[in-house]
Amino acid sequence: LIAELVLNHMTRAPCCSGDNSPLTTECSVFTNDDLDANMCPIYNSFPASFLKSHDFHSACDLDNWEDIFVIRECEMRKLPDLNTQTVGVRTLLAASLSELLQLGVAGFVISGAGLMSPEDLDAITAYIGSVRSDIALVGVDKPLIIADVWPYMLIEKPDLQPSDPPAGFRSEDYVGQGRFATDNAWALVAGDAWLNNVHSLEKLTRMSMSQKQIIHERFSMSTNNVHHKVRYINSYALNAFAFEACEAQNSSMIADGVCPQVIMTSFEPKLTSLVSAWMLALPTGLPRVFSSYEWERQFVSTDTEWPKDARYWSGPPSSEIDCNNASSLWNCEHRMDAIAAMPAWRRTVAGSSKLTHLKARGHDIIAFTRNVERRGRRRRAGWVAFNKAEERSRHLHFSTGLPKGTYTDSVSGESVKVDGRGYLRLRLDALAAVVLHTDAADLDRVGLRKNYFWLLVSAWFLIPIFATMIAAICWRYRRVVVVFDGRACEKEHNTPSPEAGVEVQEKTILIAALEHVCPEAGIKVTAGGLGNVVQLYVTNPVSRRLIFVFPEIQGPDYSAFKDSDVGPFMIRNSTIAVAVRTFNVQHDDDCIVTYVALSGSHPLFSQRTKANIYPNGSDPQSFLETLAIWNECIAAAMDAFDCDLYHCLDYHGALAPYYRQRKSGRITPVALTLH
């Protein structure tokens, strides 16, 4: 049971005669043309509620629906406006809601919530109790609270032009703490589409999924935060008015002397059932099905307002609720075939948020599918189709995306076959819906087994072929995989453990590179990653003696280097002399780095600059000759400085150990760095 109530104001004052003495009869909203003339002055006195004068806002008329202060602080139609900021008012309202919960109410629709500030509504609802345990849903003890916001009272804006809120008002502010807000303009937009073909059903369905502002020719609505909005197609207030009336200033709406209806009411059960099922099929908004009742309507027209039902406050029937009695005034919408089919359908597609296979046939027919990702072998999916034409049935061929099988229409109970491509053929009756889902279907298991069989047969032949192809590719593109232990960068893990009584001889390590760095001499010749690796080696030596060999180039100042007694190196069968200069740097831990700079007349030395560190690879013969000379220079340095280990940094110097072995017969251990 959901209670709809007003928290913003109290009931109106009694009617008065000319001398302001109260009359015994109440003022009638529908029979007094000059209502305000018969109203008594508002005394704001309600003794049983213990409210005082400061618990009401000052008397002012709500005559400006564009001013948010007037809307929240002034009196609507002479109704005493409660000051919901005072402790007394908040306590009284919270206690009243809690009492209703104890009586068995499970939630509230706060009518006219927009007449209050969101902060006031938060303060009131924060202190209400829980739903009675015997009627609460499993795991849900908090009441459902729906804030009915803009437009507050359609009776105040009969032209519905447009329903934009005033500046500073946001319906999103009324959402949160388990509270939802109404999307009032939705009833007008949806009604105009279903009744008057203003939009096709396909466009309306796409609009319902949009997160953007939707501007309609006659109404506007925001779809921001759609998952916290309550959308409906009618309510007691909408049922109360004959919206077939046309705006006087919009005579273009009249067609053949008839005004278009823009609101669907519960007095049109087939259309109400159809549109409600369509809304339940969408993955947006808060899904709730409410049942209502009928009464004998009596429309009264005035010069200033739309025709109004004089009996819309008549209340529910006095008879017992009887959904099985066709003559009962209880409508029992939850029993209508299309609406009753939707809960099971929604359970099947729970978790899906997108629509697929969205198809339309003109303005009258819409169909779409909601799919859920596969879980195991069974796929969960649902498909719906709606026909709003009042007299025309259609034979249709649809692509649904459903798995092959025989489905039971949850509305009619008839069987519908879906082929292996997801297509079906059916007749869609007028004002009818078709609701199919995989939990109400006999899926074609044989077809599934057949598919798996051919998949296995294909795999039996294809797997060896693919394995051979992968092996061939791996053989052609072999890779060296180096597993590197970070501890190798720490000197104590790079030093052999001495055996008892054996003296460990420190090794001499030699590195060589065309890029070079000597921080102490202010030299830095780098082009990329190799230069960074070199800098790491010379600033963090891992041996007590490190030899770093490089060629001098044009530009840097090598004046700190001194001639070495080991040079010159005679290479290329003693046809080229290479000068050798050295520069020693001692680190704090007794590690010595010897920088060895080589120079000569060959282009390897004379034509290199910082912008041109490496030889030109476009001339293969010159390139290989230069690298051969460079490798022979490294080999000569290995012998001259008695190298125990050659740490090769790149392919440019990879043949140096071979040149050394060919010249002196010494085999040099090599460590390789990949950078």
C-alpha positions in Angstrom: 0.0 0.0 0.0 1.4 3.3 -1.1 0.0 6.5 0.6 -0.1 9.7 -1.5 0.0 12.7 0.7 0.8 16.4 0.9 3.3 17.7 3.5 3.7 21.3 2.4 0.4 22.8 3.5 -2.7 22.3 5.6 -6.4 22.1 4.5 -8.1 25.3 3.5 -10.0 27.5 5.9 -13.8 27.2 6.0 -16.2 29.3 3.9 -17.5 32.5 5.3 -20.4 34.7 4.8 -20.1 38.4 4.0 -19.3 39.2 7.7 -16.5 36.6 7.8 -18.5 34.3 10.1 -17.8 30.7 9.3 -20.5 28.7 7.5 -21.4 25.1 8.4 -21.0 24.0 4.7 -17.6 23.6 3.1 -16.4 25.6 0.1 -16.7 23.6 -3.1 -13.8 23.8 -5.5 -16.0 23.0 -8.4 -19.2 24.9 -7.7 -18.0 28.4 -6.7 -16.8 30.5 -9.6 -15.5 33.2 -7.2 -13.9 30.9 -4.7 -11.7 33.4 -3.0 -14.5 35.7 -2.2 -16.1 33.0 0.0 -12.9 32.1 1.9 -12.5 32.9 5.5 -9.3 34.7 6.5 -6.6 32.1 7.3 -6.2 31.8 11.0 -3.3 29.3 10.9 -4.8 27.8 14.0 -4.7 24.0 14.3 -4.9 23.3 18.1 -4.8 19.5 17.9 -1.4 19.7 16.1 0.2 22.1 18.6 1.4 24.3 15.7 2.1 27.9 16.4 2.0 31.0 14.1 5.8 30.7 13.4 5.2 27.2 12.0 3.5 28.8 9.0 4.9 31.0 6.2 3.7 34.6 6.0 0.6 35.0 3.9 1.3 35.6 0.2 -0.3 34.3 -2.9 1.5 31.7 -5.1 1.0 33.8 -8.2 4.4 33.4 -9.9 5.4 29.9 -11.0 8.7 31.1 -12.3 10.0 32.4 -8.9 11.3 29.5 -6.7 11.0 31.6 -3.5 7.3 32.3 -4.1 6.7 28.6 -4.9 8.2 27.5 -1.6 7.2 30.3 0.7 3.7 31.4 -0.4 0.2 29.9 -0.1 -1.2 27.9 -3.0 -4.9 28.6 -3.5 -5.3 29.9 0.1 -3.9 26.7 1.7 -2.0 27.5 4.9 1.7 27.0 4.0 3.7 25.1 6.6 7.2 26.4 7.5 9.0 23.1 7.0 12.2 24.5 8.4 11.0 24.6 12.0 11.6 21.7 14.4 7.9 21.5 15.3 6.7 21.0 11.7 9.4 18.5 10.9 8.7 16.5 14.0 5.0 16.5 13.4 5.3 15.4 9.8 7.9 12.7 10.6 5.7 11.3 13.4 2.7 11.2 11.0 4.6 9.2 8.4 5.9 6.8 11.0 2.3 6.2 12.2 1.2 5.4 8.7 4.1 2.9 8.5 2.8 1.2 11.6 -0.7 1.0 10.1 0.8 -1.1 7.2 1.8 1.5 4.6 4.9 0.4 2.6 5.8 3.8 1.0 4.8 7.3 0.2 4.2 9.6 -2.8 5.0 13.1 -1.6 2.6 15.1 -3.7 3.8 18.7 -4.3 7.3 17.9 -3.1 8.6 20.6 -5.3 6.8 23.2 -3.1 9.4 22.3 -0.4 13.1 22.5 -0.5 15.1 19.3 -0.9 16.8 20.0 2.5 13.5 20.2 4.3 12.3 16.9 2.7 15.6 15.3 3.7 15.2 16.4 7.3 11.6 15.0 7.5 12.2 11.6 5.9 15.5 11.0 7.8 13.5 10.4 11.1 10.7 8.2 9.9 10.6 4.5 10.9 10.8 1.3 9.0 8.2 -0.8 7.1 6.4 -3.3 9.2 8.3 -6.6 9.2 5.2 -8.6 8.1 4.8 -6.7 4.9 8.4 -5.6 4.1 10.1 -7.1 1.1 13.0 -9.4 1.8 16.1 -7.4 2.7 14.2 -4.0 2.3 12.9 -2.4 5.5 13.0 1.2 4.4 9.8 2.6 2.8 9.7 3.6 -0.8 9.6 7.4 -1.1 8.7 9.1 -4.4 9.0 12.9 -4.5 6.4 14.2 -7.0 8.1 17.3 -8.3 7.7 19.6 -11.3 5.2 20.4 -12.7 3.6 20.7 -9.3 -0.1 21.2 -10.2 -1.2 20.9 -13.8 -4.3 22.7 -12.8 -2.2 25.8 -12.3 -0.7 25.5 -15.8 -3.6 24.2 -18.0 -1.8 25.2 -21.2 1.2 22.9 -20.4 3.5 25.4 -22.2 6.2 24.3 -21.4 6.8 22.4 -18.2 10.2 23.8 -17.6 11.1 24.3 -13.9 12.0 27.8 -12.5 15.6 28.9 -12.2 17.4 27.2 -9.4 15.1 24.1 -9.4 16.6 20.7 -10.2 14.6 17.5 -9.8 17.9 15.6 -9.3 18.1 17.4 -5.9 15.1 15.4 -4.7 16.8 12.1 -5.5 18.9 10.1 -3.0 18.7 8.4 0.4 16.5 5.8 -1.1 14.2 8.5 -2.6 13.1 8.7 -6.2 11.6 11.6 -8.2 8.8 11.7 -10.6 9.3 12.4 -14.3 6.0 14.1 -14.9 6.6 15.3 -18.4 7.0 11.7 -19.4 3.3 11.1 -19.2 2.7 14.0 -21.6 5.4 13.0 -24.1 4.5 9.3 -24.1 0.8 10.1 -24.3 1.2 12.4 -27.2 3.3 9.7 -29.0 0.9 6.7 -28.3 -2.3 8.7 -28.9 -1.4 11.3 -31.6 1.6 9.9 -33.4 3.6 13.0 -32.6 6.7 10.7 -32.4 7.0 7.2 -33.8 7.2 4.5 -31.2 10.8 3.8 -32.3 11.8 7.4 -31.7 10.0 7.5 -28.3 11.8 4.2 -27.3 15.2 5.7 -28.2 14.3 8.9 -26.4 13.5 6.9 -23.3 17.1 5.6 -23.3 18.7 9.0 -23.8 20.6 10.9 -21.1 20.1 14.2 -23.0 17.5 16.9 -22.7 14.5 16.2 -24.8 12.6 19.2 -26.2 9.1 18.4 -27.4 6.9 20.7 -29.5 4.5 21.1 -26.5 6.4 19.7 -23.5 10.0 19.4 -22.3 11.6 16.9 -20.0 15.0 16.1 -18.7 16.2 12.5 -18.8 19.2 13.2 -16.5 19.6 10.4 -13.9 16.8 8.4 -15.5 17.5 5.4 -13.3 16.3 7.4 -10.3 13.1 8.7 -11.9 9.6 7.3 -11.6 7.8 7.5 -15.0 4.1 6.9 -15.3 1.4 7.4 -17.9 -1.5 8.4 -15.6 -2.2 9.2 -12.0 -5.2 10.3 -9.9 -4.5 13.9 -10.9 -4.3 13.2 -14.6 -7.4 11.1 -14.4 -9.2 14.1 -13.0 -9.0 16.3 -16.1 -10.3 16.0 -19.6 -7.1 16.8 -21.4 -8.8 16.5 -24.8 -9.4 20.3 -24.4 -7.3 22.5 -26.8 -5.3 25.5 -25.8 -7.1 28.6 -27.1 -3.9 30.1 -28.5 -3.1 26.9 -30.4 -6.0 26.3 -32.8 -3.7 24.4 -35.1 -4.1 21.4 -32.7 -7.8 21.1 -33.7 -8.4 18.5 -36.5 -11.9 18.1 -37.9 -13.2 20.0 -34.9 -11.7 17.4 -32.5 -9.0 18.2 -30.0 -6.3 15.5 -29.5 -6.1 13.7 -26.3 -2.7 13.9 -24.6 -3.1 11.8 -21.5 -4.0 8.1 -21.2 -6.2 7.3 -18.3 -7.1 4.1 -16.4 -10.5 4.3 -18.1 -8.8 3.0 -21.2 -7.7 -0.4 -19.9 -6.3 -2.0 -23.1 -4.1 1.0 -24.0 -3.1 1.4 -20.3 -2.0 -2.2 -20.2 -0.1 -2.0 -23.5 1.8 1.1 -22.6 2.6 -0.1 -19.1 4.1 -3.3 -20.5 6.2 -1.3 -22.9 7.5 0.8 -20.0 8.3 -2.3 -18.0 10.3 -3.7 -20.9 12.6 -0.6 -20.8 15.8 -0.9 -18.6 15.3 2.7 -17.2 13.4 4.1 -14.2 12.0 2.5 -11.1 9.6 -0.4 -12.1 6.5 -0.5 -10.0 3.0 -1.7 -10.9 0.1 0.1 -9.1 -3.5 -0.9 -9.3 -6.3 1.6 -9.1 -10.1 1.8 -9.1 -12.9 3.5 -11.1 -15.6 5.9 -10.3 -18.4 7.7 -12.1 -16.8 10.8 -13.6 -18.6 14.1 -13.8 -16.7 16.7 -15.9 -17.4 20.4 -15.2 -16.1 23.1 -17.6 -15.1 26.6 -16.7 -13.9 29.6 -18.8 -10.4 29.6 -17.4 -9.5 25.9 -16.9 -9.8 22.6 -18.6 -12.8 20.4 -18.0 -12.5 19.0 -14.5 -13.9 15.9 -12.9 -16.0 17.1 -10.0 -15.9 13.6 -8.4 -12.2 12.9 -8.6 -11.9 13.1 -4.7 -14.7 10.6 -4.3 -12.2 8.0 -3.1 -12.1 4.2 -3.6 -15.1 2.0 -3.8 -16.6 0.8 -0.5 -16.9 -2.7 -1.7 -14.2 -5.4 -1.0 -11.4 -5.7 -3.5 -12.4 -8.4 -6.0 -10.2 -8.8 -9.1 -12.3 -11.7 -10.3 -15.6 -9.7 -10.6 -15.9 -8.0 -14.0 -18.4 -5.6 -12.6 -16.2 -4.5 -9.7 -14.9 -0.9 -9.7 -11.5 -2.2 -8.7 -9.4 -2.2 -11.9 -6.6 -4.6 -10.7 -4.2 -3.5 -13.5 -1.6 -6.0 -12.2 -3.9 -8.8 -13.5 -4.0 -7.4 -17.0 -2.4 -9.9 -19.4 0.4 -7.7 -20.8 1.3 -6.2 -17.4 1.1 -9.6 -15.6 3.5 -11.1 -18.2 6.3 -8.6 -17.5 7.7 -9.5 -14.1 8.9 -13.0 -15.3 10.2 -11.3 -18.5 12.2 -8.7 -16.5 13.7 -11.5 -14.2 15.0 -13.3 -17.3 16.7 -10.2 -18.8 17.9 -8.8 -15.5 21.3 -7.3 -15.9 20.9 -6.1 -19.5 20.9 -2.3 -20.0 20.8 -2.1 -23.8 18.2 -2.6 -26.5 19.0 -4.6 -29.6 17.0 -5.5 -32.7 14.9 -2.4 -32.3 12.4 -2.5 -35.2 9.3 -0.4 -36.0 6.5 -0.8 -38.5 5.1 2.6 -39.2 3.8 4.6 -36.1 1.8 1.7 -34.6 4.3 -1.2 -34.0 7.5 -1.4 -32.0 9.6 -4.5 -31.1 13.0 -4.9 -29.4 15.2 -7.4 -27.6 17.2 -7.3 -24.4 20.1 -9.8 -24.1 22.1 -11.0 -21.2 25.7 -12.3 -21.6 26.0 -16.1 -21.8 26.3 -17.9 -18.5 27.4 -21.5 -19.2 25.6 -23.0 -22.1 22.2 -21.2 -21.6 21.7 -17.7 -22.9 19.1 -15.4 -21.3 17.2 -13.1 -23.6 13.8 -11.6 -24.0 11.8 -10.0 -27.0 8.7 -7.9 -26.9 6.4 -6.4 -29.6 3.5 -3.9 -29.3 0.8 -2.9 -31.7 -1.2 0.2 -30.7 -3.5 0.2 -33.7 -7.1 0.0 -32.5 -8.5 -2.1 -35.4 -5.7 -3.4 -37.5 -3.8 -6.7 -37.0 -0.6 -7.3 -38.8 1.3 -10.4 -40.1 5.0 -9.7 -39.5 8.4 -11.2 -40.0 10.9 -10.0 -37.3 14.6 -10.5 -36.5 14.8 -11.0 -32.8 18.3 -12.3 -32.0 16.7 -15.0 -29.8 18.2 -18.6 -29.8 16.4 -21.2 -31.9 13.5 -22.9 -30.2 9.7 -22.9 -29.5 8.6 -20.0 -27.2 5.4 -19.5 -25.3 3.9 -16.0 -25.6 3.4 -14.9 -22.0 0.4 -12.8 -23.0 -1.7 -15.1 -25.2 -0.2 -18.5 -24.2 0.3 -19.4 -27.9 3.5 -21.0 -29.3 5.9 -19.1 -31.4 8.8 -20.7 -33.3 12.2 -18.9 -33.7 14.5 -20.3 -36.4 18.3 -20.7 -36.3 18.9 -17.1 -37.5 16.7 -15.6 -34.8 13.7 -14.8 -37.1 10.0 -15.4 -36.4 6.7 -15.0 -38.1 3.5 -14.1 -36.2 0.3 -12.2 -36.3 0.2 -9.2 -34.0 -3.4 -8.3 -33.1 -4.7 -4.8 -32.6 -4.0 -3.2 -29.2 -1.9 -6.3 -28.2 1.5 -7.3 -27.2 3.7 -10.4 -27.6 6.2 -11.2 -24.8 8.8 -13.9 -25.3 11.8 -14.9 -23.2 14.1 -17.9 -22.9 12.8 -19.0 -19.5 9.5 -19.7 -21.2 10.9 -21.6 -24.2 11.9 -25.1 -25.3 15.2 -24.3 -26.9 16.5 -26.5 -29.7 19.0 -28.7 -27.9 19.6 -31.0 -30.9 20.6 -28.0 -32.9 23.0 -27.0 -30.2 24.5 -30.5 -30.0 24.9 -30.5 -33.8 26.7 -27.2 -33.7 29.1 -28.5 -31.0 29.7 -31.6 -33.1 30.8 -29.7 -36.2 32.9 -27.4 -34.0 34.7 -30.4 -32.6 35.2 -31.9 -36.1 36.6 -28.7 -37.3 38.9 -28.4 -34.3 40.2 -31.9 -34.9 41.5 -30.9 -38.3 42.4 -27.3 -37.7 44.3 -27.6 -34.4 47.3 -29.5 -35.9 47.4 -27.1 -38.8 47.5 -24.1 -36.5 50.1 -25.8 -34.2 52.4 -26.4 -37.2 52.0 -22.8 -38.4 52.8 -21.4 -34.9 55.8 -23.7 -34.6 57.1 -22.5 -38.0 56.6 -18.9 -37.1 58.4 -19.4 -33.8 61.3 -21.1 -35.6 61.6 -18.2 -38.1 61.3 -15.5 -35.5 63.4 -16.8 -32.6 63.9 -14.6 -29.6 66.4 -14.6 -26.8 64.6 -14.4 -23.4 66.8 -13.1 -20.6 65.6 -13.6 -17.0 67.2 -10.8 -15.0 67.7 -10.8 -11.3 67.7 -7.3 -10.0 70.3 -8.2 -7.4 72.9 -8.4 -10.1 73.1 -4.6 -10.0 74.4 -4.9 -6.4 78.1 -5.4 -6.1 77.9 -7.8 -3.1 75.8 -10.2 -5.2 78.2 -10.0 -8.2 81.3 -11.0 -6.3 82.3 -14.7 -6.0 82.2 -16.2 -2.6 85.9 -17.2 -1.7 86.6 -20.7 -0.8 88.5 -21.3 2.4 92.2 -20.4 2.1 91.8 -19.2 -1.5 92.4 -15.6 -2.3 89.9 -14.1 -4.7 91.4 -12.0 -7.5 89.3 -9.0 -8.5 88.3 -9.1 -12.2 88.9 -6.4 -14.7 85.8 -5.6 -16.7 85.9 -3.8 -20.0 83.0 -2.0 -21.7 83.0 -0.1 -25.1 80.5 2.0 -26.9 80.4 4.8 -29.5 78.1 6.7 -27.1 80.1 7.8 -24.0 79.7 9.7 -20.7 82.5 10.9 -18.4 80.7 13.1 -15.7 84.0 14.1 -14.1 85.4 15.5 -17.4 82.1 17.1 -18.4 81.6 14.9 -21.4 78.3 13.5 -22.5 77.8 12.1 -26.0 74.5 10.2 -26.0 71.7 9.5 -28.5 69.3 7.3 -26.6 69.1 4.2 -24.4 72.7 3.1 -24.8 73.9 6.4 -23.4 71.7 5.9 -20.3 73.1 2.4 -19.8 76.7 3.6 -20.1 76.0 6.3 -17.5 74.7 3.7 -15.1 77.8 1.6 -15.5 80.3 4.4 -14.9 78.4 6.0 -12.0 77.7 2.6 -10.3 80.7 0.4 -11.1 80.2 -3.3 -10.2 83.9 -4.1 -10.2 87.0 -2.6 -8.5 88.4 -2.0 -11.9 86.3 -0.9 -14.9 87.8 0.0 -18.3 85.5 2.1 -20.6 86.7 2.4 -24.2 85.2 4.9 -26.7 86.3 6.9 -29.8 86.9 10.7 -29.5 84.6 12.8 -31.7 84.6 16.4 -32.9 83.3 18.9 -30.3 83.8 17.7 -26.7 86.8 18.8 -24.7 89.1 15.8 -24.0 91.9 17.9 -22.4 91.5 16.0 -19.1 92.8 12.8 -20.8 96.5 12.1 -20.8 98.6 10.0 -23.2 98.8 6.4 -22.2 101.9 4.2 -22.2 100.0 1.3 -23.8 99.5 3.1 -27.1 99.3 3.6 -29.9 97.3 0.6 -31.2 98.4 -0.6 -34.6 95.5 -2.2 -36.5 94.5 -3.2 -40.0 97.8 -5.1 -40.4 99.7 -2.1 -38.9 98.3 0.4 -41.5 96.4 2.5 -39.0 97.7 4.0 -35.8 95.2 4.7 -33.1 96.3 7.1 -30.3 95.3 6.1 -26.7 94.6 8.6 -23.9 93.3 7.7 -20.5 91.5 9.4 -17.5 91.2 7.7 -14.2 88.4 8.3 -11.6 88.5 6.7 -8.2 85.2 6.1 -6.3 84.7 6.1 -2.6 84.7 2.3 -2.4 88.1 2.0 -4.0 86.5 1.3 -7.4 88.6 2.7 -10.3 87.1 3.6 -13.6 89.6 4.1 -16.4 88.2 6.0 -19.4 90.1 5.2 -22.6 89.7 7.7 -25.4 90.8 6.6 -28.9 91.7 8.9 -31.7 93.1 8.8 -35.2 92.9 9.8 -38.8 90.2 7.3 -39.8 86.7 8.7 -40.4 85.6 6.6 -37.3 87.3 9.3 -35.3 87.7 12.4 -37.6 84.1 12.6 -39.0 82.0 11.8 -35.9 80.1 14.6 -34.0 77.4 14.7 -31.4 74.8 14.9 -34.2 76.5 12.1 -36.1 77.7 9.6 -33.5 77.2 6.4 -35.6 78.6 5.7 -39.1 76.2 6.1 -42.1 74.4 2.8 -42.8 73.4 3.8 -46.3 76.9 2.8 -47.6 77.1 -0.9 -46.4 80.8 -1.3 -47.3 82.0 1.8 -45.5 79.7 1.0 -42.6 81.1 -2.6 -42.2 84.7 -1.3 -42.5 84.2 1.3 -39.8 82.7 -1.3 -37.4 85.6 -3.7 -38.2 88.1 -1.1 -37.2 86.1 -0.3 -34.1 86.0 -4.0 -33.0 89.8 -4.4 -33.6 90.4 -1.3 -31.4 88.3 -2.9 -28.6 90.3 -6.2 -29.0 93.6 -4.3 -28.7 92.3 -2.6 -25.6 91.4 -6.0 -24.1 95.0 -7.1 -24.4 96.5 -3.8 -23.4 94.5 -3.5 -20.2 94.5 -7.3 -19.5 90.7 -7.6 -19.6 89.2 -10.6 -17.7 85.5 -10.0 -18.8 84.1 -8.1 -21.8 80.7 -6.6 -21.1 79.2 -6.2 -24.6 76.6 -3.3 -24.7 75.4 -3.5 -28.3 76.0 -5.2 -31.6 78.6 -2.6 -32.8 81.3 -4.2 -30.7 80.0 -7.8 -30.7 83.0 -9.2 -32.7 85.7 -7.8 -30.5 86.3 -11.1 -28.7 86.8 -12.8 -32.0 89.4 -10.3 -33.1 91.2 -10.8 -29.8 91.2 -14.6 -30.1 92.5 -14.4 -33.7 95.3 -12.0 -32.7 96.4 -13.3 -29.3 94.7 -16.6 -28.9 92.9 -15.6 -25.7 89.3 -16.5 -25.2 87.4 -13.7 -23.4 84.3 -14.4 -21.3 81.5 -12.2 -22.4 78.5 -10.7 -20.6 75.7 -9.3 -22.7 73.4 -6.4 -22.0 70.1 -6.0 -23.8 68.7 -2.4 -23.5 
